[in-house]
């Protein structure tokens, strides 16, 4: 019985070692190629250009954020709603869904706030994953 326990313990240690070795980057270039993380917090204000907005949207997906991203550019407004990283609803002043998202992706000098505690709507206007929309 004790020999089976020893074999099991060795197997567990080997499995842990394999996971640690495979999961870590092997070269500094691998670390540098990883996308920069953008911090999110309740009512975190900031500003974007269109390319940094795209990066933020992909980070929201990979970090599985939940909440509302409120975008403003001049007199224009757009609200993007996320549930565990899935962008499911977008509404601007005049559009909803993918057309609203495509429009706000063209805005220069975008100001934003992200509210993790925002009430999420039940309407779903985005069907495709964000990486497909941004491609």
C-alpha positions, 0 to 999 in steps of 0.5 A: 500500500505504501509503495502505491502512495509513493508512486502516486506522489511521484506522479503528482510531482512530475505532473506539477513540474511539467505544468510549470515548465510548459506554462512559463515563457522560455525566452524574453521575446515570448514575454515581450510579445504578450499583450499589455494588460489594461487595468479595469476598475469601477468607474476607471476614467481614461482615454483611447485612440482607435488602436488602443480601444481595440487592444482594450476590447481584446483584453476585456475578453481575455481577462473576462471582465463584466461591466459597462464601458462608456465611450464619449467623443465630443457629443457622441456616446456609446455604451458597451456591455460585457459579461465575463469578457463577452461583448453582448450589447452595444448602443450609441446615440443612434445605432445598436449592435455591430454598426454602433461598435464599428462607428465608435472604433473610428472616433478619434480621442475617445474618453471612457469609463468602465463600471464593473457594477453597472446594471447590465441590459437583457438585450443582446445585439452582438452575436459574433465574438469580438476578435471576429468583429475586429478582424 
